[in-house]
Amino acid sequence: MKTKISRPEKGYGDIYNVAFTFFLSISAILYLVNILFAYIDDSVRTFGMMDLSFGVLLAIVLVFYYGNQINDLMYIGMTLFAWIAVIDAFIPLDYLGVTQNFMSEYHKFGEPYLLSSWGSAIYIFHGTGFYIMYLVLIYLFTNK
């Protein structure tokens, strides 16, 4: 006898929609931010990157806390970490030439060890392995 896999209740979101939404929202935001930082003065660029990063992370937490039926802080943390894991997947993809102009400003002024093969390997693993782990945890939180 086959066991039927139950779908989550309406409003809890499907894990595939969450994964697809993360990827699309991050790619658009990264591209726009990269274009924006090309026009900012070099003396305030690092502070602008930091301020924007904290603002985006705070916005993600607020959207998932107030706009979702699941108010578990662990769920919000896992969605935030999954979002960051997709950003970390774009760093080596842009460095290796698979994508263009998503993280080029970050490569100019960001962390210099990312330009090594070890830095790329770390971020490839974080962008794939940890992303899958976070999605599994999000799925488990939505199907309690």
Phi and psi in radians as a Rosetta constraint file:
Dihedral C 1 N 2 CA 2 C 2 CIRCULARHARMONIC -1.446 0.35
Dihedral N 2 CA 2 C 2 N 3 CIRCULARHARMONIC 2.469 0.35
Dihedral C 2 N 3 CA 3 C 3 CIRCULARHARMONIC -1.578 0.35
Dihedral N 3 CA 3 C 3 N 4 CIRCULARHARMONIC 2.401 0.35
Dihedral C 3 N 4 CA 4 C 4 CIRCULARHARMONIC -1.557 0.35
Dihedral N 4 CA 4 C 4 N 5 CIRCULARHARMONIC 2.274 0.35
Dihedral C 4 N 5 CA 5 C 5 CIRCULARHARMONIC -1.468 0.35
Dihedral N 5 CA 5 C 5 N 6 CIRCULARHARMONIC 2.132 0.35
Dihedral C 5 N 6 CA 6 C 6 CIRCULARHARMONIC -1.453 0.35
Dihedral N 6 CA 6 C 6 N 7 CIRCULARHARMONIC 2.485 0.35
Dihedral C 6 N 7 CA 7 C 7 CIRCULARHARMONIC -1.512 0.35
Dihedral N 7 CA 7 C 7 N 8 CIRCULARHARMONIC 2.623 0.35
Dihedral C 7 N 8 CA 8 C 8 CIRCULARHARMONIC -1.144 0.35
Dihedral N 8 CA 8 C 8 N 9 CIRCULARHARMONIC 2.750 0.35
Dihedral C 8 N 9 CA 9 C 9 CIRCULARHARMONIC -1.124 0.35
Dihedral N 9 CA 9 C 9 N 10 CIRCULARHARMONIC 2.793 0.35
Dihedral C 9 N 10 CA 10 C 10 CIRCULARHARMONIC -1.110 0.35
Dihedral N 10 CA 10 C 10 N 11 CIRCULARHARMONIC 2.370 0.35
Dihedral C 10 N 11 CA 11 C 11 CIRCULARHARMONIC 1.783 0.35
Dihedral N 11 CA 11 C 11 N 12 CIRCULARHARMONIC -0.311 0.35
Dihedral C 11 N 12 CA 12 C 12 CIRCULARHARMONIC -1.528 0.35
Dihedral N 12 CA 12 C 12 N 13 CIRCULARHARMONIC -0.240 0.35
Dihedral C 12 N 13 CA 13 C 13 CIRCULARHARMONIC 1.424 0.35
Dihedral N 13 CA 13 C 13 N 14 CIRCULARHARMONIC 2.488 0.35
Dihedral C 13 N 14 CA 14 C 14 CIRCULARHARMONIC -1.582 0.35
Dihedral N 14 CA 14 C 14 N 15 CIRCULARHARMONIC 2.501 0.35
Dihedral C 14 N 15 CA 15 C 15 CIRCULARHARMONIC -1.111 0.35
Dihedral N 15 CA 15 C 15 N 16 CIRCULARHARMONIC -0.539 0.35
Dihedral C 15 N 16 CA 16 C 16 CIRCULARHARMONIC -1.229 0.35
Dihedral N 16 CA 16 C 16 N 17 CIRCULARHARMONIC -0.652 0.35
Dihedral C 16 N 17 CA 17 C 17 CIRCULARHARMONIC -1.149 0.35
Dihedral N 17 CA 17 C 17 N 18 CIRCULARHARMONIC -0.672 0.35
Dihedral C 17 N 18 CA 18 C 18 CIRCULARHARMONIC -1.101 0.35
Dihedral N 18 CA 18 C 18 N 19 CIRCULARHARMONIC -0.814 0.35
Dihedral C 18 N 19 CA 19 C 19 CIRCULARHARMONIC -1.118 0.35
Dihedral N 19 CA 19 C 19 N 20 CIRCULARHARMONIC -0.754 0.35
Dihedral C 19 N 20 CA 20 C 20 CIRCULARHARMONIC -1.189 0.35
Dihedral N 20 CA 20 C 20 N 21 CIRCULARHARMONIC -0.698 0.35
Dihedral C 20 N 21 CA 21 C 21 CIRCULARHARMONIC -1.128 0.35
Dihedral N 21 CA 21 C 21 N 22 CIRCULARHARMONIC -0.712 0.35
Dihedral C 21 N 22 CA 22 C 22 CIRCULARHARMONIC -1.016 0.35
Dihedral N 22 CA 22 C 22 N 23 CIRCULARHARMONIC -0.840 0.35
Dihedral C 22 N 23 CA 23 C 23 CIRCULARHARMONIC -1.133 0.35
Dihedral N 23 CA 23 C 23 N 24 CIRCULARHARMONIC -0.791 0.35
Dihedral C 23 N 24 CA 24 C 24 CIRCULARHARMONIC -1.191 0.35
Dihedral N 24 CA 24 C 24 N 25 CIRCULARHARMONIC -0.736 0.35
Dihedral C 24 N 25 CA 25 C 25 CIRCULARHARMONIC -1.179 0.35
Dihedral N 25 CA 25 C 25 N 26 CIRCULARHARMONIC -0.666 0.35
Dihedral C 25 N 26 CA 26 C 26 CIRCULARHARMONIC -1.217 0.35
Dihedral N 26 CA 26 C 26 N 27 CIRCULARHARMONIC -0.727 0.35
Dihedral C 26 N 27 CA 27 C 27 CIRCULARHARMONIC -1.110 0.35
Dihedral N 27 CA 27 C 27 N 28 CIRCULARHARMONIC -0.689 0.35
Dihedral C 27 N 28 CA 28 C 28 CIRCULARHARMONIC -1.189 0.35
Dihedral N 28 CA 28 C 28 N 29 CIRCULARHARMONIC -0.770 0.35
Dihedral C 28 N 29 CA 29 C 29 CIRCULARHARMONIC -1.142 0.35
Dihedral N 29 CA 29 C 29 N 30 CIRCULARHARMONIC -0.750 0.35
Dihedral C 29 N 30 CA 30 C 30 CIRCULARHARMONIC -1.090 0.35
Dihedral N 30 CA 30 C 30 N 31 CIRCULARHARMONIC -0.727 0.35
Dihedral C 30 N 31 CA 31 C 31 CIRCULARHARMONIC -1.148 0.35
Dihedral N 31 CA 31 C 31 N 32 CIRCULARHARMONIC -0.770 0.35
Dihedral C 31 N 32 CA 32 C 32 CIRCULARHARMONIC -1.162 0.35
Dihedral N 32 CA 32 C 32 N 33 CIRCULARHARMONIC -0.706 0.35
Dihedral C 32 N 33 CA 33 C 33 CIRCULARHARMONIC -1.155 0.35
Dihedral N 33 CA 33 C 33 N 34 CIRCULARHARMONIC -0.673 0.35
Dihedral C 33 N 34 CA 34 C 34 CIRCULARHARMONIC -1.108 0.35
Dihedral N 34 CA 34 C 34 N 35 CIRCULARHARMONIC -0.719 0.35
Dihedral C 34 N 35 CA 35 C 35 CIRCULARHARMONIC -1.168 0.35
Dihedral N 35 CA 35 C 35 N 36 CIRCULARHARMONIC -0.713 0.35
Dihedral C 35 N 36 CA 36 C 36 CIRCULARHARMONIC -1.092 0.35
Dihedral N 36 CA 36 C 36 N 37 CIRCULARHARMONIC -0.763 0.35
Dihedral C 36 N 37 CA 37 C 37 CIRCULARHARMONIC -1.289 0.35
Dihedral N 37 CA 37 C 37 N 38 CIRCULARHARMONIC -0.227 0.35
Dihedral C 37 N 38 CA 38 C 38 CIRCULARHARMONIC -1.229 0.35
Dihedral N 38 CA 38 C 38 N 39 CIRCULARHARMONIC -0.385 0.35
Dihedral C 38 N 39 CA 39 C 39 CIRCULARHARMONIC -1.760 0.35
Dihedral N 39 CA 39 C 39 N 40 CIRCULARHARMONIC -0.010 0.35
Dihedral C 39 N 40 CA 40 C 40 CIRCULARHARMONIC -1.577 0.35
Dihedral N 40 CA 40 C 40 N 41 CIRCULARHARMONIC 2.511 0.35
Dihedral C 40 N 41 CA 41 C 41 CIRCULARHARMONIC -1.061 0.35
Dihedral N 41 CA 41 C 41 N 42 CIRCULARHARMONIC 2.509 0.35
Dihedral C 41 N 42 CA 42 C 42 CIRCULARHARMONIC -1.097 0.35
Dihedral N 42 CA 42 C 42 N 43 CIRCULARHARMONIC -0.498 0.35
Dihedral C 42 N 43 CA 43 C 43 CIRCULARHARMONIC -1.237 0.35
Dihedral N 43 CA 43 C 43 N 44 CIRCULARHARMONIC -0.436 0.35
Dihedral C 43 N 44 CA 44 C 44 CIRCULARHARMONIC -2.013 0.35
Dihedral N 44 CA 44 C 44 N 45 CIRCULARHARMONIC 0.096 0.35
Dihedral C 44 N 45 CA 45 C 45 CIRCULARHARMONIC -1.129 0.35
Dihedral N 45 CA 45 C 45 N 46 CIRCULARHARMONIC -0.743 0.35
Dihedral C 45 N 46 CA 46 C 46 CIRCULARHARMONIC -1.163 0.35
Dihedral N 46 CA 46 C 46 N 47 CIRCULARHARMONIC -0.665 0.35
Dihedral C 46 N 47 CA 47 C 47 CIRCULARHARMONIC -1.205 0.35
Dihedral N 47 CA 47 C 47 N 48 CIRCULARHARMONIC -0.612 0.35
Dihedral C 47 N 48 CA 48 C 48 CIRCULARHARMONIC -1.144 0.35
Dihedral N 48 CA 48 C 48 N 49 CIRCULARHARMONIC -0.708 0.35
Dihedral C 48 N 49 CA 49 C 49 CIRCULARHARMONIC -1.086 0.35
Dihedral N 49 CA 49 C 49 N 50 CIRCULARHARMONIC -0.763 0.35
Dihedral C 49 N 50 CA 50 C 50 CIRCULARHARMONIC -1.144 0.35
Dihedral N 50 CA 50 C 50 N 51 CIRCULARHARMONIC -0.800 0.35
Dihedral C 50 N 51 CA 51 C 51 CIRCULARHARMONIC -1.097 0.35
Dihedral N 51 CA 51 C 51 N 52 CIRCULARHARMONIC -0.754 0.35
Dihedral C 51 N 52 CA 52 C 52 CIRCULARHARMONIC -1.152 0.35
Dihedral N 52 CA 52 C 52 N 53 CIRCULARHARMONIC -0.676 0.35
Dihedral C 52 N 53 CA 53 C 53 CIRCULARHARMONIC -1.092 0.35
Dihedral N 53 CA 53 C 53 N 54 CIRCULARHARMONIC -0.821 0.35
Dihedral C 53 N 54 CA 54 C 54 CIRCULARHARMONIC -1.132 0.35
Dihedral N 54 CA 54 C 54 N 55 CIRCULARHARMONIC -0.654 0.35
Dihedral C 54 N 55 CA 55 C 55 CIRCULARHARMONIC -1.131 0.35
Dihedral N 55 CA 55 C 55 N 56 CIRCULARHARMONIC -0.736 0.35
Dihedral C 55 N 56 CA 56 C 56 CIRCULARHARMONIC -1.175 0.35
Dihedral N 56 CA 56 C 56 N 57 CIRCULARHARMONIC -0.734 0.35
Dihedral C 56 N 57 CA 57 C 57 CIRCULARHARMONIC -1.111 0.35
Dihedral N 57 CA 57 C 57 N 58 CIRCULARHARMONIC -0.711 0.35
Dihedral C 57 N 58 CA 58 C 58 CIRCULARHARMONIC -1.129 0.35
Dihedral N 58 CA 58 C 58 N 59 CIRCULARHARMONIC -0.690 0.35
Dihedral C 58 N 59 CA 59 C 59 CIRCULARHARMONIC -1.113 0.35
Dihedral N 59 CA 59 C 59 N 60 CIRCULARHARMONIC -0.684 0.35
Dihedral C 59 N 60 CA 60 C 60 CIRCULARHARMONIC -1.124 0.35
Dihedral N 60 CA 60 C 60 N 61 CIRCULARHARMONIC -0.781 0.35
Dihedral C 60 N 61 CA 61 C 61 CIRCULARHARMONIC -1.082 0.35
Dihedral N 61 CA 61 C 61 N 62 CIRCULARHARMONIC -0.763 0.35
Dihedral C 61 N 62 CA 62 C 62 CIRCULARHARMONIC -1.159 0.35
Dihedral N 62 CA 62 C 62 N 63 CIRCULARHARMONIC -0.688 0.35
Dihedral C 62 N 63 CA 63 C 63 CIRCULARHARMONIC -1.120 0.35
Dihedral N 63 CA 63 C 63 N 64 CIRCULARHARMONIC -0.767 0.35
Dihedral C 63 N 64 CA 64 C 64 CIRCULARHARMONIC -1.319 0.35
Dihedral N 64 CA 64 C 64 N 65 CIRCULARHARMONIC -0.444 0.35
Dihedral C 64 N 65 CA 65 C 65 CIRCULARHARMONIC -1.386 0.35
Dihedral N 65 CA 65 C 65 N 66 CIRCULARHARMONIC -0.780 0.35
Dihedral C 65 N 66 CA 66 C 66 CIRCULARHARMONIC -1.642 0.35
Dihedral N 66 CA 66 C 66 N 67 CIRCULARHARMONIC -0.405 0.35
Dihedral C 66 N 67 CA 67 C 67 CIRCULARHARMONIC -1.770 0.35
Dihedral N 67 CA 67 C 67 N 68 CIRCULARHARMONIC 0.255 0.35
Dihedral C 67 N 68 CA 68 C 68 CIRCULARHARMONIC -2.311 0.35
Dihedral N 68 CA 68 C 68 N 69 CIRCULARHARMONIC 2.687 0.35
Dihedral C 68 N 69 CA 69 C 69 CIRCULARHARMONIC -1.388 0.35
Dihedral N 69 CA 69 C 69 N 70 CIRCULARHARMONIC -0.280 0.35
Dihedral C 69 N 70 CA 70 C 70 CIRCULARHARMONIC -1.710 0.35
Dihedral N 70 CA 70 C 70 N 71 CIRCULARHARMONIC 1.976 0.35
Dihedral C 70 N 71 CA 71 C 71 CIRCULARHARMONIC -1.863 0.35
Dihedral N 71 CA 71 C 71 N 72 CIRCULARHARMONIC 0.464 0.35
Dihedral C 71 N 72 CA 72 C 72 CIRCULARHARMONIC -1.373 0.35
Dihedral N 72 CA 72 C 72 N 73 CIRCULARHARMONIC 2.253 0.35
Dihedral C 72 N 73 CA 73 C 73 CIRCULARHARMONIC -1.151 0.35
Dihedral N 73 CA 73 C 73 N 74 CIRCULARHARMONIC -0.527 0.35
Dihedral C 73 N 74 CA 74 C 74 CIRCULARHARMONIC -1.170 0.35
Dihedral N 74 CA 74 C 74 N 75 CIRCULARHARMONIC -0.674 0.35
Dihedral C 74 N 75 CA 75 C 75 CIRCULARHARMONIC -1.091 0.35
Dihedral N 75 CA 75 C 75 N 76 CIRCULARHARMONIC -0.778 0.35
Dihedral C 75 N 76 CA 76 C 76 CIRCULARHARMONIC -1.114 0.35
Dihedral N 76 CA 76 C 76 N 77 CIRCULARHARMONIC -0.704 0.35
Dihedral C 76 N 77 CA 77 C 77 CIRCULARHARMONIC -1.101 0.35
Dihedral N 77 CA 77 C 77 N 78 CIRCULARHARMONIC -0.727 0.35
Dihedral C 77 N 78 CA 78 C 78 CIRCULARHARMONIC -1.185 0.35
Dihedral N 78 CA 78 C 78 N 79 CIRCULARHARMONIC -0.637 0.35
Dihedral C 78 N 79 CA 79 C 79 CIRCULARHARMONIC -1.180 0.35
Dihedral N 79 CA 79 C 79 N 80 CIRCULARHARMONIC -0.653 0.35
Dihedral C 79 N 80 CA 80 C 80 CIRCULARHARMONIC -1.142 0.35
Dihedral N 80 CA 80 C 80 N 81 CIRCULARHARMONIC -0.769 0.35
Dihedral C 80 N 81 CA 81 C 81 CIRCULARHARMONIC -1.182 0.35
Dihedral N 81 CA 81 C 81 N 82 CIRCULARHARMONIC -0.588 0.35
Dihedral C 81 N 82 CA 82 C 82 CIRCULARHARMONIC -1.170 0.35
Dihedral N 82 CA 82 C 82 N 83 CIRCULARHARMONIC -0.665 0.35
Dihedral C 82 N 83 CA 83 C 83 CIRCULARHARMONIC -1.116 0.35
Dihedral N 83 CA 83 C 83 N 84 CIRCULARHARMONIC -0.734 0.35
Dihedral C 83 N 84 CA 84 C 84 CIRCULARHARMONIC -1.178 0.35
Dihedral N 84 CA 84 C 84 N 85 CIRCULARHARMONIC -0.608 0.35
Dihedral C 84 N 85 CA 85 C 85 CIRCULARHARMONIC -1.113 0.35
Dihedral N 85 CA 85 C 85 N 86 CIRCULARHARMONIC -0.620 0.35
Dihedral C 85 N 86 CA 86 C 86 CIRCULARHARMONIC -1.205 0.35
Dihedral N 86 CA 86 C 86 N 87 CIRCULARHARMONIC -0.656 0.35
Dihedral C 86 N 87 CA 87 C 87 CIRCULARHARMONIC -1.063 0.35
Dihedral N 87 CA 87 C 87 N 88 CIRCULARHARMONIC -0.737 0.35
Dihedral C 87 N 88 CA 88 C 88 CIRCULARHARMONIC -1.174 0.35
Dihedral N 88 CA 88 C 88 N 89 CIRCULARHARMONIC -0.401 0.35
Dihedral C 88 N 89 CA 89 C 89 CIRCULARHARMONIC -1.281 0.35
Dihedral N 89 CA 89 C 89 N 90 CIRCULARHARMONIC -0.519 0.35
Dihedral C 89 N 90 CA 90 C 90 CIRCULARHARMONIC -1.305 0.35
Dihedral N 90 CA 90 C 90 N 91 CIRCULARHARMONIC -0.437 0.35
Dihedral C 90 N 91 CA 91 C 91 CIRCULARHARMONIC -1.087 0.35
Dihedral N 91 CA 91 C 91 N 92 CIRCULARHARMONIC -0.944 0.35
Dihedral C 91 N 92 CA 92 C 92 CIRCULARHARMONIC -1.259 0.35
Dihedral N 92 CA 92 C 92 N 93 CIRCULARHARMONIC -0.497 0.35
Dihedral C 92 N 93 CA 93 C 93 CIRCULARHARMONIC -1.117 0.35
Dihedral N 93 CA 93 C 93 N 94 CIRCULARHARMONIC -0.682 0.35
Dihedral C 93 N 94 CA 94 C 94 CIRCULARHARMONIC -1.256 0.35
Dihedral N 94 CA 94 C 94 N 95 CIRCULARHARMONIC -0.657 0.35
Dihedral C 94 N 95 CA 95 C 95 CIRCULARHARMONIC -1.175 0.35
Dihedral N 95 CA 95 C 95 N 96 CIRCULARHARMONIC -0.661 0.35
Dihedral C 95 N 96 CA 96 C 96 CIRCULARHARMONIC -1.447 0.35
Dihedral N 96 CA 96 C 96 N 97 CIRCULARHARMONIC -0.100 0.35
Dihedral C 96 N 97 CA 97 C 97 CIRCULARHARMONIC 1.599 0.35
Dihedral N 97 CA 97 C 97 N 98 CIRCULARHARMONIC 0.129 0.35
Dihedral C 97 N 98 CA 98 C 98 CIRCULARHARMONIC -1.239 0.35
Dihedral N 98 CA 98 C 98 N 99 CIRCULARHARMONIC -0.760 0.35
Dihedral C 98 N 99 CA 99 C 99 CIRCULARHARMONIC -1.988 0.35
Dihedral N 99 CA 99 C 99 N 100 CIRCULARHARMONIC 2.839 0.35
Dihedral C 99 N 100 CA 100 C 100 CIRCULARHARMONIC -2.318 0.35
Dihedral N 100 CA 100 C 100 N 101 CIRCULARHARMONIC 2.455 0.35
Dihedral C 100 N 101 CA 101 C 101 CIRCULARHARMONIC 1.101 0.35
Dihedral N 101 CA 101 C 101 N 102 CIRCULARHARMONIC 0.525 0.35
Dihedral C 101 N 102 CA 102 C 102 CIRCULARHARMONIC -1.709 0.35
Dihedral N 102 CA 102 C 102 N 103 CIRCULARHARMONIC -0.654 0.35
Dihedral C 102 N 103 CA 103 C 103 CIRCULARHARMONIC -2.316 0.35
Dihedral N 103 CA 103 C 103 N 104 CIRCULARHARMONIC 0.375 0.35
Dihedral C 103 N 104 CA 104 C 104 CIRCULARHARMONIC -1.159 0.35
Dihedral N 104 CA 104 C 104 N 105 CIRCULARHARMONIC -0.653 0.35
Dihedral C 104 N 105 CA 105 C 105 CIRCULARHARMONIC -1.193 0.35
Dihedral N 105 CA 105 C 105 N 106 CIRCULARHARMONIC -0.581 0.35
Dihedral C 105 N 106 CA 106 C 106 CIRCULARHARMONIC -1.190 0.35
Dihedral N 106 CA 106 C 106 N 107 CIRCULARHARMONIC -0.627 0.35
Dihedral C 106 N 107 CA 107 C 107 CIRCULARHARMONIC -1.183 0.35
Dihedral N 107 CA 107 C 107 N 108 CIRCULARHARMONIC -0.530 0.35
Dihedral C 107 N 108 CA 108 C 108 CIRCULARHARMONIC -1.256 0.35
Dihedral N 108 CA 108 C 108 N 109 CIRCULARHARMONIC -0.721 0.35
Dihedral C 108 N 109 CA 109 C 109 CIRCULARHARMONIC -2.076 0.35
Dihedral N 109 CA 109 C 109 N 110 CIRCULARHARMONIC 0.049 0.35
Dihedral C 109 N 110 CA 110 C 110 CIRCULARHARMONIC -1.535 0.35
Dihedral N 110 CA 110 C 110 N 111 CIRCULARHARMONIC -2.586 0.35
Dihedral C 110 N 111 CA 111 C 111 CIRCULARHARMONIC -1.391 0.35
Dihedral N 111 CA 111 C 111 N 112 CIRCULARHARMONIC 2.206 0.35
Dihedral C 111 N 112 CA 112 C 112 CIRCULARHARMONIC -1.268 0.35
Dihedral N 112 CA 112 C 112 N 113 CIRCULARHARMONIC -0.404 0.35
Dihedral C 112 N 113 CA 113 C 113 CIRCULARHARMONIC -1.240 0.35
Dihedral N 113 CA 113 C 113 N 114 CIRCULARHARMONIC -0.223 0.35
Dihedral C 113 N 114 CA 114 C 114 CIRCULARHARMONIC -1.227 0.35
Dihedral N 114 CA 114 C 114 N 115 CIRCULARHARMONIC -0.281 0.35
Dihedral C 114 N 115 CA 115 C 115 CIRCULARHARMONIC -1.440 0.35
Dihedral N 115 CA 115 C 115 N 116 CIRCULARHARMONIC 0.084 0.35
Dihedral C 115 N 116 CA 116 C 116 CIRCULARHARMONIC -1.731 0.35
Dihedral N 116 CA 116 C 116 N 117 CIRCULARHARMONIC 2.935 0.35
Dihedral C 116 N 117 CA 117 C 117 CIRCULARHARMONIC -1.201 0.35
Dihedral N 117 CA 117 C 117 N 118 CIRCULARHARMONIC -0.585 0.35
Dihedral C 117 N 118 CA 118 C 118 CIRCULARHARMONIC -1.179 0.35
Dihedral N 118 CA 118 C 118 N 119 CIRCULARHARMONIC -0.697 0.35
Dihedral C 118 N 119 CA 119 C 119 CIRCULARHARMONIC -1.110 0.35
Dihedral N 119 CA 119 C 119 N 120 CIRCULARHARMONIC -0.715 0.35
Dihedral C 119 N 120 CA 120 C 120 CIRCULARHARMONIC -1.147 0.35
Dihedral N 120 CA 120 C 120 N 121 CIRCULARHARMONIC -0.694 0.35
Dihedral C 120 N 121 CA 121 C 121 CIRCULARHARMONIC -1.133 0.35
Dihedral N 121 CA 121 C 121 N 122 CIRCULARHARMONIC -0.688 0.35
Dihedral C 121 N 122 CA 122 C 122 CIRCULARHARMONIC -1.078 0.35
Dihedral N 122 CA 122 C 122 N 123 CIRCULARHARMONIC -0.791 0.35
Dihedral C 122 N 123 CA 123 C 123 CIRCULARHARMONIC -1.313 0.35
Dihedral N 123 CA 123 C 123 N 124 CIRCULARHARMONIC -0.508 0.35
Dihedral C 123 N 124 CA 124 C 124 CIRCULARHARMONIC -1.138 0.35
Dihedral N 124 CA 124 C 124 N 125 CIRCULARHARMONIC -0.751 0.35
Dihedral C 124 N 125 CA 125 C 125 CIRCULARHARMONIC -1.158 0.35
Dihedral N 125 CA 125 C 125 N 126 CIRCULARHARMONIC -0.739 0.35
Dihedral C 125 N 126 CA 126 C 126 CIRCULARHARMONIC -1.155 0.35
Dihedral N 126 CA 126 C 126 N 127 CIRCULARHARMONIC -0.609 0.35
Dihedral C 126 N 127 CA 127 C 127 CIRCULARHARMONIC -1.334 0.35
Dihedral N 127 CA 127 C 127 N 128 CIRCULARHARMONIC -0.342 0.35
Dihedral C 127 N 128 CA 128 C 128 CIRCULARHARMONIC -1.938 0.35
Dihedral N 128 CA 128 C 128 N 129 CIRCULARHARMONIC -1.014 0.35
Dihedral C 128 N 129 CA 129 C 129 CIRCULARHARMONIC -1.118 0.35
Dihedral N 129 CA 129 C 129 N 130 CIRCULARHARMONIC -0.923 0.35
Dihedral C 129 N 130 CA 130 C 130 CIRCULARHARMONIC -1.193 0.35
Dihedral N 130 CA 130 C 130 N 131 CIRCULARHARMONIC -0.574 0.35
Dihedral C 130 N 131 CA 131 C 131 CIRCULARHARMONIC -1.062 0.35
Dihedral N 131 CA 131 C 131 N 132 CIRCULARHARMONIC -0.763 0.35
Dihedral C 131 N 132 CA 132 C 132 CIRCULARHARMONIC -1.123 0.35
Dihedral N 132 CA 132 C 132 N 133 CIRCULARHARMONIC -0.712 0.35
Dihedral C 132 N 133 CA 133 C 133 CIRCULARHARMONIC -1.113 0.35
Dihedral N 133 CA 133 C 133 N 134 CIRCULARHARMONIC -0.721 0.35
Dihedral C 133 N 134 CA 134 C 134 CIRCULARHARMONIC -1.150 0.35
Dihedral N 134 CA 134 C 134 N 135 CIRCULARHARMONIC -0.684 0.35
Dihedral C 134 N 135 CA 135 C 135 CIRCULARHARMONIC -1.130 0.35
Dihedral N 135 CA 135 C 135 N 136 CIRCULARHARMONIC -0.648 0.35
Dihedral C 135 N 136 CA 136 C 136 CIRCULARHARMONIC -1.118 0.35
Dihedral N 136 CA 136 C 136 N 137 CIRCULARHARMONIC -0.746 0.35
Dihedral C 136 N 137 CA 137 C 137 CIRCULARHARMONIC -1.135 0.35
Dihedral N 137 CA 137 C 137 N 138 CIRCULARHARMONIC -0.684 0.35
Dihedral C 137 N 138 CA 138 C 138 CIRCULARHARMONIC -1.097 0.35
Dihedral N 138 CA 138 C 138 N 139 CIRCULARHARMONIC -0.723 0.35
Dihedral C 138 N 139 CA 139 C 139 CIRCULARHARMONIC -1.080 0.35
Dihedral N 139 CA 139 C 139 N 140 CIRCULARHARMONIC -0.731 0.35
Dihedral C 139 N 140 CA 140 C 140 CIRCULARHARMONIC -1.169 0.35
Dihedral N 140 CA 140 C 140 N 141 CIRCULARHARMONIC -0.631 0.35
Dihedral C 140 N 141 CA 141 C 141 CIRCULARHARMONIC -1.193 0.35
Dihedral N 141 CA 141 C 141 N 142 CIRCULARHARMONIC -0.607 0.35
Dihedral C 141 N 142 CA 142 C 142 CIRCULARHARMONIC -1.380 0.35
Dihedral N 142 CA 142 C 142 N 143 CIRCULARHARMONIC -0.267 0.35
Dihedral C 142 N 143 CA 143 C 143 CIRCULARHARMONIC -2.049 0.35
Dihedral N 143 CA 143 C 143 N 144 CIRCULARHARMONIC 0.801 0.35
